[in-house]
Amino acid sequence: MQPLPLVGVLLLDTRFARPPGDIGNARSFGGRVLYETVGGAGIDRVLRGDPQDPALADSFAAARDRLVARGARLVTTSCGLLVFHQERLARDCPVPFTASSLLQIRLRQRQHGKVAVMGLLDGSITAAHLRAAGAEADLPVGALPADAHLLDVLRANDPGRRIDPARAEADLIAAARTLLDRAPETRALVLECTNLPPYQQALSEALDLPVYGYYDWLVAIHQGLALPDGRLPAASSTEIPA
């Protein structure tokens, strides 16, 4: 497989630790990544603010342009909930732009059949997010419990506080099993949150299901399996590569 082109990531304005596998850790890309932090784009503003927030969209667009000027050849964001900004930020962008891991749902449905989604916080992924990603509004969605270790660390927003990977994995696996109890026909999981992929392999092995995060989505775009906005080419070209 050819390596990804130089990726540019629009980071939320956060300070918490990001282990390898997290989109904010350069090792996740073998160092081939550029970052721009969007000032004022805190978690609360993204989770609870106006999803169409024009001032936030303008800040993201300016940071996107800085990434392109620095050499990025594929640009994405660090939060799947920014799916609402796909059209605005892809417009006039000279390189491929994808706002959210949620945009791969249609591809994974074509490949596997029934798909469910795992997010970070209960209620954060709404029917509107799913519709914006071109998916069914009633798609099964799960999230970490309110007392999950990973959530505690992210809420603290302290770069000195470390994540216990075993606890994070256990919480995620338990939450995904709860989701599968509600949706036993699920054949693949999509991770919306870019903080979850460090535990993706453990989750896939525990559930014996394919699990897809942001990096898998970027690879799929690079391979031509889907367009950055989630639209699919002819069915024959979306087969999983051997």
Phi, psi and omega in degrees: 000134176292143178294158176298151170293172179301120184265138172250131183241127174273106184271141169293162183276080183228169183230358185291160181294144181231102181286166175306137187105326173291144183297337182273003177255121185298335178296337178297338181245016184061026180085350182273070183206149174239146181236145168224120176276131181267105181302136179085352181270066179282168182300315182299321181294322180286319183285321191241355182273187178294118182297339179259005181334101185295326179293320178294318179299320179296321179295319177295320180296319179296318179292323175302314181296325177294321178296316179297318179296332179277352176117003179298139180245359175205125186241140178217181179244171180259016181212122180294341180287352178277015179304331180298338184265008183303306184297315183297316186276340175281335182297130178065012177274125185282354177234163179301136178232133174227131188272337194204144173297336179298336183292350178272000184303315182297321178297313182291329174295318179296322182284324191237338186103234184293130181235142172238166186236137173250127175247191183264311188241132181303129179088353183287326177267111183258173175302326180294321176299316181295318178296321179297333178273002180080017182254169177292139183292338182258021178301140179297133182229136175236171180203166176291151175293158185300333182261017182298143181302314182299319178298319179300317181294316182294321179296324180296329176053043183242117182296342179274350181268123186264153178270134173273107186298327180294318178292319179297316178299313182299317179297317182293317180297316179298317180294320179293323177295323175298319177297316182291334174297326178278335184225069186292346180278359182301134180245352176198152178244142172248129177269116178287316189278133182280358174271354183270333183303337174302340183247011186295314182296316178298321179295314180299317180293321181292324183266346186056046179223151170291137179233132185239131177243195185298321184294319178300324179292317178297320177297318180298320177296314182298325180278355180080017179286337179202161175276158184300338179269006177096351178292149185252141171283193180303146185303325184295339183262005180251016175292148179292126181300145178290000000 
